[in-house]
Amino acid sequence: MPQASCLAPAPASASAREIWSWACFDFANSGYTTVVMTTIYSAYFVAVIAGAADLAEGVGTLLWTLAVALANLVVLVTGPVLGALADRRACKKRLLLGTTVGCVLATAALGLVGPGQVLPAMSLVVLSAIAFASGENLIAAFLPEIAPPARLGRISGYGWSLGYAGGLLTLGCCLAYISWAAAHGQPAEHYVPVTLLITAAIFAVAATPTFLWLRERARPVAEPGGAHYLWGALRRVVDTLRHASRLPDLFRFLCCLTLYQAGVATVVVIAAIYAQEVMGFDSQQLIVLVMVVNFTAALGAFGFGHAQDRFGSVRSLAAGLGVWLVAIAAAWFADRAAHIWLAGNLIGLAMGATQAGGRALIARLTPVSRSGEIFGLWGVANRAAAIIGPLAYGAISGLSGGDHRLAMLSTGGFFLAGLILLVTVDESRGRTAALVAR
């Protein structure tokens, strides 16, 4: 690869306050996924926004999934170029601020959309999800700059564990308001919009330390011949992909991550459906299950982050994928509610471990001067997984006449395939390649 022109100082220069301010962003943005994507607004969109539009049965769910898929597709295409642009212009922090403001405003604006206004709601969901996912890539790109190699695992795990705590706090605040509003006879059309304002406010306030104390370490690059920065970013991404053989372990792990994240994405999307359809969980049980999974995921991210630094990323991730396989088996064999609670706790531990561990290993295998670009590719892997996994589950469920247990086996297959590919990744060789590449 050509010589890089954007430089970053040694990661060890980051202070404890700066690392904390970086992790605050994980805390801040997790409420969006928990409230908007997973629990409250997704169900509200189908039941109230689309329900009041007199659509055919099932069309509301289809429109929701189309909005989410469109957002994932946009980020899949734009993520690497945005990251390369951030590297070359040394503007990760400015772009992060823009995506944060965009997600906060779009989330708050969803509260203004009334029943039956399907198109405005879908548009705001797409905009907020694009801003969220782009910001997730950009904040992750700071990790190789602020974390010394020996502490990548625990710092990534610290951020993820704070993230799950942030999701729990936001969901807890929203549920407290919902309980109060429902007790006073107020309908969902009143209290759900308020939960979106709560989510947006927590995001904005909790992200503030990130923009106060997280430093931009890269330096802008002068484009040869006065070329536009965007064309330079495009050329850089093409160059990286053309020379992927110089970072073989990085790209092998990106493929591995796509596989196992397809399993993670599937579980995130269908866990509540599986518990409801197969085990008969009601809404209250589902909400409590989501909160329990977030709590155990925080423990998993924190604990496995330390294990990753001590025993190595590949070994620790392999252990995390092993826990995933046990969790999937527990859900598949479940014939009573207690089994789902066991599976849920195992899923939480495994989710925290593999998500924090995957981010740390990408950071370990990434040339620091290309962190924005490579974490854009990390975003591509995550977005592709978010499309592939749920579609595979849905296709198998549909073709089998709604056999969720059979579809669950496909999810386990993603984790098994990821584990098999993971053992071919040489962490030491990959780290050396990252230090040589510029």
Secondary structure, 3 states (H helix, E strand, C coil): CCCCCCCCCCHHHCCHHHHHHHHHHHHHHHHHHHHHHHHCHHHHHHHHHCHHHCCCCCHHHHHHHHHHHHHHHHHHHHHHHHHHHHHHHCCHHHHHHHHHHHHHHHHHHHCCCCCCCHHHHHHHHHHHHHHHHHHHHHHHCCHHHHCCHHHHHHHHHHHHHHHHHHHHHHHHHHHHHHHHHHHCCCCHHHHHHHHHHHHHHHHHHHHHHHHHHCCCCCCCCCCHHHCCHHHHHHHHHHHHHHCHHHCHHHHHHHHHHHHHHHHHHHHHHHHHHHHHHHHCCCHHHHHHHHHHHHHHHHHHHHHHHHHHHHHCHHHHHHHHHHHHHHHHHHHHHCCCHHHHHHHHHHHHHHHHHHHHHHHHHHHHCCCHHHHHHHHHHHHHHHHHHHHHHHHHHHHHHHHCCCCHHHHHHHHHHHHHHHHHHHCCCCHHHHHHHHHHCC
